[in-house]
Each structure stands twice: as structure tokens, then as C-alpha cells.
Amino acid sequence: MQRLSRILVVLILAILLGAIGFLATWDIPPPTARVEKAIPYERFTSK
């Protein structure tokens, strides 16, 4: 039983370290969708 739990811990650590390495080196592309938002003119006038 102790051998099985040790193998499971090592397997979980290997998966966790692999996931961290993957996310650290993954080149995520930037979003390309254009965002337009209407800002009221009143926000720019001084009071």
C-alpha cells in the first residue's frame, strides 16, 4: 500500500510540474477582436 501511494504522489507531482512547464512556455496569441466603446462627450468637458 505504501508503494502504491508513493507512486501516486510521484505521478501527481510529475503531472503538476508538466502542467506548470507547459503554461510557462505556451505562447498564447493576443486577442485580435476589435473593441469599440462609445464614451460620452460630457466626460471630457470640465465642470
C-alpha positions in Angstrom: 0.0 0.0 0.0 2.8 2.4 0.8 4.5 1.7 -2.5 1.2 2.5 -4.4 0.7 5.8 -2.5 4.4 6.8 -3.2 3.8 6.0 -7.0 0.6 8.1 -7.0 2.4 11.1 -5.3 5.2 11.0 -7.8 2.8 10.7 -10.7 0.7 13.7 -9.4 3.9 15.8 -8.9 5.1 14.9 -12.4 1.7 15.9 -13.9 1.7 19.1 -11.9 5.2 20.1 -12.9 4.5 19.2 -16.5 1.4 21.5 -16.5 3.3 24.3 -14.9 6.1 24.0 -17.5 3.5 23.9 -20.3 1.8 27.0 -19.1 5.1 28.8 -18.6 6.3 28.2 -22.2 2.9 28.4 -24.0 2.9 31.3 -26.5 -0.7 32.5 -26.1 -1.8 34.6 -29.1 -3.2 38.0 -28.3 -6.8 38.6 -28.9 -7.5 40.0 -32.4 -11.1 41.2 -32.0 -11.5 44.9 -32.2 -13.2 46.6 -29.2 -15.0 49.9 -29.6 -16.8 51.7 -26.8 -18.7 54.9 -27.1 -17.6 57.4 -24.5 -20.0 60.4 -23.9 -18.6 63.8 -24.7 -19.7 65.1 -21.3 -16.9 63.1 -19.6 -14.3 65.3 -21.3 -15.7 68.7 -20.5 -14.7 70.5 -17.3 -17.3 71.5 -14.9 
